[in-house]
Amino acid sequence: MLDPFTPVASVPVDVRTARVHEEGWQSWSPSGAYALGDTPYRPTNDNWATVCYRPGRTVPAGTFQGEGLLALDPGDGSPVRLWAATDPYHAVPSIRLEVRDGQAEVSADGPVKELTGADIQSVLAQWADGLGVTPPRPAPTVWCSWYEYFTKVTEDDIHENLRAMDTLDLPIDVVQIDDGYQSALGDWLTLSGRFRSRADIADAIRARGRRAGIWTAPFLVAPDSELATSHPEWLVRDTEGAPLHAGRNWGHDLYVLDTTHPDAAAYLTHVFTTLRAEGYDYFKVDFLYAGALDGVRHDEGVDALTAYRAGIALIRDAIGPDAYLLGCGAPILPSIGLFDAMRVSPDTAPHRRPEADDYSQPGQDPAEFTGVGRQWQHGRFWVNDPDCLMARPAVETRERWAAHVEATGGLMASSDRLLSLDAWGVATTRRLLSSGAAA
């Protein structure tokens, strides 16, 4: 089989001081700068390779690889060089760099262009500015249920924290219900047993002068969901005709909604118009990588990235231009221009180090590494979401994590049971949310 990578450049480097920036495929893919002697972060198992990296693009040992973007600081005083996709919305080449005898050999499996700049972050920002994306509007401040309650959140938990926001005088614009309110992935309008009424919760939130927000993973479908059982024809297929496997999470396999199927597209539109009509106007859409997976779709003439962008456009049309749209787990370059805010890192966690030292997995260290590496995107493509502040006493190195969230200047969201905060936690939460409200 012919190697699809063709040479792009050969650059002399100082192997002691040169650095390479790899841009990962999606929100959770590690992204940042490495010394030439570093071993870049790679998936530690096949499941994370699908869920958190770019499927089908394995990287040879001793090679750096960026998805659509790769920057090199030669370390010898010469300009930083960036190789970038020529059409980032629809074609995202993998770009590789190997060092041989003091030369960085750069290759790509698709068209790229080259830019130069003073440092890595500035040349990435220069490329971003050249795309002419409309600057994002300011982000609201948010309280999110996820990092305290995870999938076990109840309607009573939402009401308790809604009252606590008033008691503690916290400047929270949006109260966002995360995963756990729905009966199954794909069955977004059917409630779990822990919730009584989505519309009533939205009304209660708005009655206190705040906005209602909600989480979905719009392209994911659970195998045991009503959607998968009743409408198997709405699923993306693999080449053998079985439902496309989008990895595993929540203890089960994940399937993909085929938004090129007219009835599946109509269903997705119905979900979001219903949520919007119930009073929700802040939408966190998650696990979006699934919508960009290669597979067999109803409209065989639509490639995966075009299908992905069209799926997001369906959601935006359903919720309207005034609703706030936050992407997460999303392919970065194909998402440019589609979102108000974007998660630019893996999930944080109450702990610092991730599972198996895989920097796509939840942990403060991987969230900080990639969040810093993608700071150049903030204010250019969207408002960067560094992930939520956790300020309760049980959180490991909470002071360091709060400092990182504050330094990004991005979306400010709290994710604690507010009544569990001590004096430091309340003061820090109020201060960071106040800075977000003033942005």
C-alpha positions, 0 to 999 in steps of 0.5 A: 500500500502506498504511503499517503503522506507526501513531503511538505518541508525539511527544516533544520532544528536545534534538537535541544530547544525546538518545540512542536505543537500538535493540534488534536482532532477533537475537544478531548484529544491532547493538544499542546507543545512538546520538546523533541525528546518528549513522547506525545500523549497517545490513546492507551486503548482502542476505545479511547482511540475512537471516543477521544482521538481521531479514529483510523489515524494511528501515529508511528512511534517517534513521530509528531502528528497534528490534525489539520495544524502542526507548528514548529519552533526550530529553537535556533532563533529562526521563525516559527513555522505552521502547516495548516489545512487549506479547507479546515471546514471540510478537509483536515489532513494529518500532518507529521513531523519526524526528526532525522539528523537535525532536520525536521521532516514534515509530511501531510496526507492532504493539502496544507499551507505554511505560515510563519510567526514569532512563537507558536501561539501567535502563529496559530492565532495569525492563522485563525484571524485569517479565516475571518470568523465573526468574533463570539458574543460574551458567554453567560455564567453557568452552574452545571450539575455534572461534577457533583451529581454526574448521572445520578442528578435529581430534580430536587438537586436542581431546586436545592442549588437554585435556592442556594444561588440566592442564599449565597448571592452568586452571579449565575446566569444559567442553571444547566441540567447535565446528563441524567435527566433523560431515560436513555441516549437518544430518547431525550424527551423521555424523562428518567425516574429522577425527574418529573417535568423538564418544563416545570424546572425551566419555569422555576429557574426563570422565575428566579431571574436565571436562564435554563440550560440543558445537556444532550449528546445529539448524535449518540444513540444507546442500543437499548433506547426506544429510538434504536429499537423503533427506528434502526434505519435512523442509524449510521451503518458500518460497511457490513450493514451493522450499526456503526460502533462509536465506542463504549461509555456508560457501560454500553456500546454507542451508536450514531444518529444518521442526520442525513436520513430525513426522518432522523433529521426531523426527529433531531429538529423536534427534540431541540424545538421542544426543549426551546419551547419549554424555556431552555435557551442554553444548550450544551451539546456533547460527544459530537465526535460521533457525528463526524465518524466515517460510515454508511449514511442514508445519503451516500453522497454526503461525506462525514464532515459535511454531515456533521456540519449539517447536523449542527446547523439543524440544531442551530436552526431549531434553537434559534440565533439567540440561544447559546450553543456550547460544543463539547467532544467536537472535532475542532477544525470542522466546528469553526463558526458553528458554536458560541463556546467550545470545550477546548480540553478533556474533562476536568475531575476532582483529581489531578491525574487521569486514568492510565495516564491517558491525557484524553481522560478526565483529570485536572492535569490533562485539562490544563495541558490542552486548555493552555495549548488551545488558548489561541482559539479564545475570542477568535472561533468561540469563547473557550470553555476550560471546563467547570470550576470545582471549589469544594474542599474534597477537590484535589489541588482546588486552588491550582485548578481555580487559577487555571480556569481564571487565567483562561478568561473563558466560559465561567461555570461552577459545578459544586453542590453549592451548600458544600462550599466552605468560605474559600469555595464560596469566595472563589466561586463568586469572584470567578463568576463575577469576572465572567459576568463582567467579560 
